[in-house]
Amino acid sequence: MSLYLHDIPLPQAQSRLREALEESNLWRVLGVEPIPLDENALGRVTAEPIWAKVSSPHYHASAMDGFAVRALSTGGAMPSKPATLMIGPEAQYVDTGDPLPIWANAVIPIENAESLDENGQITQDIRAPKSIRIRAAVAPWSHVRPLGEDIVATQLVLPKGHTLRPVDLGAIAASGHPEIKVARKPKVAILPTGTELVPIGSKLKTGDILEYNSLVLAAQVKAMGGEPTRYPITKDDFDLICEQVLDAAQDNDLVLLNAGSSAGAEDFSAKVVEKLGTLLVHGVAVRSGHRVILDLICRRHTFLTRRLSEDLAPSN
């Protein structure tokens, strides 16, 4: 006697599930919501491509502390024949990140220039010398971060369906977005069932089993980017379980019914899902997780997955 309606390979079970979701127009993003660009955006999934509004940097910037110059004016400078450039018309002090003067196209690092006073003597006042002496020429755009070096306006920053990492948040901010559109988090209801189950912290008596699978499942859902809701324990009563499942289906995208997916006298999950929707799978040829049930409640546009307790804890 078979304990399962159909014991099928995992790829076949996955295929049935996807086909059912596609037919019900549920194989898609559940919704789109705008959120502020802050640390709470970490781990969210982009609902549309993100295009740069501004370039980064949005001006030609110095990449070094030093002096902005015209590269041409440094030509011929050598250790044996240094060149002197006047502050103002030929050189200007800049810190890292400062915009270059419109006439400049290179930067001489401060360690490669000698600051001179009005008498041509070396001075320690590196920010306001009268001239600088250099002993090597520089090529155009040396030590410069040109406009758009990191990001160019209109460039694709991130594609749709991308899970945001810390570095992505910086890239989005640099491209000029104060908020982004992300996929709504799936809402997942977790329904523990079993007359023998008692809440964590209960004073145990013989036959009691602590219910902790819902805790583990909720943590897994949260780690995968969903919003879990743990429901109270429901006793092994067919009508009560049906009522609880329907209630959970109203406000959630996914219902995890734990457990009752085997073939015992009080294993009601298969009967519940047959009554409320379309039974897709009962039994998958994998270890562990053999007694998995997949079901779709089409009239409520809610997908239900049945999980057995043995997936996580044989004693629960």
C-alpha distance (Angstrom), angle and dihedral (degrees) to the residues before:
residue distance angle dihedral
M1 . . .
S2 3.81 . .
L3 3.78 117.0 .
Y4 3.80 92.0 -156.0
L5 3.77 135.0 56.9
H6 3.78 92.5 -133.9
D7 3.79 126.3 -4.6
I8 3.82 102.9 -158.3
P9 3.83 135.8 169.7
L10 3.80 117.2 -90.2
P11 3.86 95.5 -113.6
Q12 3.81 89.6 54.3
A13 3.80 91.3 49.9
Q14 3.80 90.7 49.6
S15 3.81 90.5 48.7
R16 3.81 92.4 51.8
L17 3.77 90.8 49.8
R18 3.78 94.5 49.5
E19 3.81 93.5 46.4
A20 3.81 90.8 51.2
L21 3.79 92.0 49.2
E22 3.79 92.2 47.8
E23 3.80 92.1 49.7
S24 3.82 89.4 51.8
N25 3.83 92.5 45.5
L26 3.79 90.7 -116.7
W27 3.81 98.3 118.2
R28 3.79 92.1 94.1
V29 3.78 145.3 73.4
L30 3.80 106.5 -53.9
G31 3.78 93.7 -140.7
V32 3.80 144.4 -36.0
E33 3.78 125.9 -114.9
P34 3.81 133.0 176.0
I35 3.80 115.7 -127.9
P36 3.81 133.3 -178.9
L37 3.77 115.9 -98.7
D38 3.79 101.3 -109.9
E39 3.80 138.3 112.9
N40 3.81 90.4 -70.2
A41 3.81 88.5 69.5
L42 3.81 89.1 69.7
G43 3.80 110.8 117.9
R44 3.80 95.0 12.4
V45 3.80 119.7 128.1
T46 3.79 122.0 -120.8
A47 3.80 113.0 -116.2
E48 3.79 94.6 -161.5
P49 3.81 138.1 12.7
I50 3.81 115.3 -77.2
W51 3.80 115.0 -135.0
A52 3.78 123.5 -167.8
K53 3.81 115.2 -103.9
V54 3.80 93.7 -171.2
S55 3.77 136.7 20.7
S56 3.79 122.2 -108.7
P57 2.92 111.8 -111.2
H58 3.79 93.9 19.9
Y59 3.83 92.2 -161.3
H60 3.81 137.4 32.3
A61 3.81 102.9 -82.0
S62 3.76 134.5 -168.3
A63 3.79 112.9 -108.8
M64 3.82 92.6 -163.1
D65 3.77 142.3 36.2
G66 3.79 103.2 -102.5
F67 3.77 144.0 78.2
A68 3.80 127.8 -38.0
V69 3.81 110.9 -136.5
R70 3.77 143.9 161.2
A71 3.79 105.2 -97.2
L72 3.80 89.8 -140.9
S73 3.80 91.5 60.3
T74 3.83 90.9 59.9
G75 3.79 94.0 57.4
G76 3.81 114.6 128.4
A77 3.80 95.9 18.3
M78 3.82 109.9 143.6
P79 3.81 137.2 162.4
S80 3.81 89.6 -102.5
K81 3.80 93.6 41.3
P82 3.82 111.0 34.2
A83 3.78 122.2 -170.3
T84 3.79 125.7 -134.0
L85 3.80 121.0 -144.3
M86 3.78 123.8 -167.8
I87 3.80 118.6 -127.7
G88 3.78 109.4 -115.2
P89 3.78 107.5 24.0
E90 3.83 96.8 36.4
A91 3.82 107.9 20.3
Q92 3.78 139.2 19.5
Y93 3.78 129.7 -170.7
V94 3.86 114.9 -114.5
D95 3.79 134.9 177.3
T96 3.79 122.4 -141.0
G97 3.81 107.7 -73.8
D98 3.80 95.9 20.4
P99 3.81 116.8 132.2
L100 3.79 115.2 -104.7
P101 3.81 118.1 -116.7
I102 3.78 109.3 -100.5
W103 3.80 90.8 -109.8
A104 3.84 96.2 50.5
N105 3.81 127.4 89.0
A106 3.82 104.0 170.6
V107 3.78 142.2 37.4
I108 3.79 128.0 -138.8
P109 3.84 109.8 -148.9
I110 3.78 112.0 -118.8
E111 3.80 91.9 -118.3
N112 3.82 89.5 59.2
A113 3.80 95.4 54.6
E114 3.82 132.4 70.4
S115 3.81 113.1 -142.6
L116 3.82 112.3 -137.9
D117 3.81 131.5 -163.8
E118 3.82 126.2 -139.3
N119 3.80 89.2 -78.4
G120 3.79 94.3 53.3
Q121 3.78 92.3 -107.3
I122 3.82 123.0 135.9
T123 3.81 111.5 -96.7
Q124 3.79 133.0 -169.3
D125 3.81 90.3 -138.8
I126 3.78 94.6 99.5
R127 3.79 94.8 167.1
A128 3.79 97.5 56.0
P129 3.79 111.0 25.8
K130 3.77 121.1 148.0
S131 3.81 92.5 -129.2
I132 3.79 141.8 -10.4
R133 3.77 131.3 -131.6
I134 3.80 119.7 -144.8
R135 3.79 130.6 -172.3
A136 3.84 100.6 -163.4
A137 3.78 135.7 45.3
V138 3.80 121.1 -120.3
A139 3.79 128.6 -142.0
P140 3.82 121.4 -124.5
W141 3.83 113.0 -79.1
S142 3.79 93.6 14.3
H143 3.83 111.0 157.4
V144 3.80 91.7 2.6
R145 3.79 129.4 125.4
P146 3.81 101.0 -146.3
L147 3.79 121.9 -145.5
G148 3.81 109.0 -78.7
E149 3.82 95.4 13.9
D150 3.84 90.8 140.6
I151 3.81 102.8 21.9
V152 3.80 132.4 7.8
A153 3.80 119.9 -150.6
T154 3.87 111.1 -100.4
Q155 3.84 90.3 22.7
L156 3.81 119.2 132.8
V157 3.79 106.4 -105.4
L158 3.83 100.1 177.4
P159 3.82 133.3 -2.8
K160 3.78 127.8 -125.8
G161 3.80 113.9 -84.7
H162 3.81 95.6 31.7
T163 3.81 119.2 143.7
L164 3.78 106.8 -132.7
R165 3.81 119.0 -118.0
P166 3.83 126.7 -171.0
V167 3.81 91.6 -98.3
D168 3.82 90.3 51.7
L169 3.80 91.3 58.3
G170 3.80 89.4 57.7
A171 3.79 92.4 48.5
I172 3.80 92.1 50.2
A173 3.81 91.5 48.8
A174 3.80 91.7 48.0
S175 3.80 89.9 52.6
G176 3.80 91.8 58.2
H177 3.82 106.1 -100.0
P178 3.83 118.8 136.7
E179 3.82 90.9 -179.3
I180 3.80 137.9 16.7
K181 3.79 139.3 -157.6
V182 3.78 115.5 -114.7
A183 3.78 136.9 176.4
R184 3.77 114.8 -91.4
K185 3.79 112.8 -105.6
P186 3.82 113.5 -107.6
K187 3.79 112.0 -108.7
V188 3.78 110.5 -134.1
A189 3.80 126.1 -167.3
I190 3.81 117.6 -156.7
L191 3.81 114.7 -158.3
P192 3.81 117.0 -171.9
T193 3.81 113.6 -160.8
G194 3.78 132.1 -172.2
T195 3.79 135.5 104.2
E196 3.79 90.0 -133.9
L197 3.82 93.8 56.6
V198 3.81 122.8 104.7
P199 3.83 129.9 -177.8
I200 3.80 122.0 -95.1
G201 3.79 110.0 -85.8
S202 3.80 95.3 30.6
K203 3.80 121.0 140.1
L204 3.78 101.1 -108.4
K205 3.76 128.2 -134.5
T206 3.79 128.5 -176.5
G207 3.80 110.8 -64.1
D208 3.83 95.7 21.7
I209 3.81 118.6 125.3
L210 3.77 122.2 -163.3
E211 3.79 111.1 -121.9
Y212 3.79 108.1 -132.9
N213 3.80 104.0 135.3
S214 3.80 89.8 90.9
L215 3.80 88.9 56.3
V216 3.80 91.9 52.5
L217 3.81 93.0 44.2
A218 3.81 91.9 48.8
A219 3.79 90.7 51.6
Q220 3.82 90.5 49.6
V221 3.80 91.4 49.4
K222 3.80 91.2 49.3
A223 3.82 91.6 48.2
M224 3.81 89.2 52.8
G225 3.81 92.9 52.2
G226 3.80 101.4 -96.8
E227 3.80 132.4 124.7
P228 3.81 108.5 -120.2
T229 3.80 126.6 -159.8
R230 3.81 118.1 -166.8
Y231 3.79 113.3 -148.1
P232 3.82 124.8 -154.7
I233 3.79 119.0 -91.6
T234 3.83 113.1 -81.7
K235 3.80 118.3 -151.7
D236 3.80 120.9 -125.1
D237 3.78 95.7 -84.4
F238 3.80 119.8 130.3
D239 3.82 96.3 -145.9
L240 3.81 94.0 44.2
I241 3.79 91.6 50.4
C242 3.82 91.3 48.8
E243 3.79 90.3 50.8
Q244 3.79 93.0 48.7
V245 3.80 93.4 47.5
L246 3.81 92.1 50.7
D247 3.79 90.6 48.4
A248 3.81 91.6 50.3
A249 3.80 91.7 46.2
Q250 3.79 91.0 59.6
D251 3.80 94.8 67.9
N252 3.79 104.9 20.7
D253 3.79 137.6 71.1
L254 3.79 95.1 -149.7
V255 3.80 131.9 29.0
L256 3.79 121.1 -160.5
L257 3.81 108.7 -161.6
N258 3.78 110.1 -163.8
A259 3.03 118.6 -140.5
G260 3.83 144.7 -23.2
S261 3.78 94.5 92.8
S262 3.81 98.3 128.0
A263 3.81 126.9 76.9
G264 3.80 103.7 -92.2
A265 3.79 125.6 128.6
E266 3.82 91.3 -96.9
D267 3.79 98.6 36.9
F268 3.79 97.6 114.7
S269 3.81 102.1 159.1
A270 3.80 97.6 97.3
K271 3.82 91.6 47.6
V272 3.80 91.2 46.9
V273 3.76 94.3 52.5
E274 3.79 92.6 44.9
K275 3.78 89.6 54.4
L276 3.82 95.5 46.2
G277 3.78 102.2 36.8
T278 3.78 147.6 -25.6
L279 3.79 118.0 -41.0
L280 3.80 106.8 -137.9
V281 3.80 104.0 171.0
H282 3.80 136.0 8.5
G283 3.77 110.5 177.2
V284 3.80 129.0 14.2
A285 3.79 123.4 -157.0
V286 3.81 96.8 -120.5
R287 3.80 134.8 107.2
S288 2.97 118.8 -106.2
G289 3.77 109.5 17.7
H290 3.79 96.2 43.9
R291 3.79 96.7 146.4
V292 3.80 98.8 57.7
I293 3.79 120.9 150.0
L294 3.81 123.6 -161.6
D295 3.78 120.5 -167.0
L296 3.79 139.1 167.1
I297 3.80 124.2 -148.0
C298 3.78 96.3 -156.4
R299 3.77 98.5 177.7
R300 3.80 90.1 58.7
H301 3.80 95.1 37.4
T302 3.76 89.0 -127.3
F303 3.77 126.2 131.2
L304 3.79 117.2 -142.1
T305 3.75 125.4 -161.3
R306 3.77 121.2 -168.9
R307 3.79 117.3 -148.1
L308 3.77 126.2 -171.4
S309 3.76 119.5 -132.6
E310 3.81 91.6 -125.7
D311 3.82 88.2 70.8
L312 3.77 88.2 78.6
A313 3.78 111.3 8.5
P314 3.81 124.1 17.2
S315 3.80 91.3 -158.2
N316 3.80 95.5 55.2
